[in-house]
């Protein structure tokens, strides 16, 4: 199976192909970039933005490209194999089960960013990406995103939404050990907020 065949098998058509995700294919980074560049010249793949390609549909002459939301999700949040980030803003509120008001903002905490805050733009749509306090994984992301919400929330807001947050903690069976290990990477005020809001007692001992 050649490089293109493997790309098509694993990614299909009209799906983001992120260069970083190909690093475990036993190819060097230089080789991956060169092969993608050659495939792009042949029209077999299309370069969407720097570091992101896709395979167009063969049976249609109309190329609909990629959806920006899909690219942000695949490149910075979840690539089908690993969780590496999550949204802030109303999407996080929705994820936690809280009342939310949709807007057009895109703000993401992701392992794939090394700076505190960096604005980007894809197809004219702005987004902000931030590095996390700790490495985000499939195992910890639900707790980490809760702590980010708590960090930005006022005590009054935590008080008003206590029941929803309590249900989220209990549903995910977070333990106090998990909490203590994770909050070591956060500002101290975050753990204090958990305690003062009354949520600490809802974590399993």
WOJOPE-V922192 format. One record per pair of residues at least 12 apart in sequence whose ideal C-beta (glycine too) atoms are under 6 Angstrom apart, sorted by sequence separation. I is the first residue (numbers start at 1). J is the second residue. D is the distance in whole Angstrom. If there is no record, write none. Layout:
# WOJOPE-V922192
i=(I,I)
j=(J,J)
d=(D,D)
This chain:
# WOJOPE-V922192
i=(54,90,90,117,89,113,36,114,48,89,113,88,110,87,106,107,108,109,85,86,109,85,111,179,85,111,84,84,176,175,174,175,176,142,143,3,19,76,170,169,18,76,4,143,16,17,76,166,17,143,147,151,158,4,14,150,13,147,150,13,8,16,71,85,134,84,133,92,133,68,16,68,83,86,18,68,92,16,21,83,86,98,98,97,97,96,49)
j=(66,102,103,130,105,129,53,131,66,107,131,107,129,108,127,128,129,130,108,109,132,109,135,203,110,136,110,111,203,203,203,204,205,172,174,35,51,108,202,202,52,110,39,178,52,53,112,202,54,182,186,190,197,44,54,190,55,190,193,57,55,66,122,136,185,136,185,145,186,122,71,123,138,141,75,125,149,74,79,141,145,161,164,164,168,168,122)
d=(6,6,6,5,5,5,6,6,5,5,5,4,6,6,4,5,5,5,5,6,5,5,6,5,3,5,6,4,5,6,5,5,6,5,5,5,5,5,6,5,6,4,6,6,5,5,6,5,6,6,6,5,4,6,6,6,5,6,5,5,6,6,6,6,4,6,4,6,5,5,5,5,5,6,5,5,6,4,5,5,5,6,6,5,6,5,6)
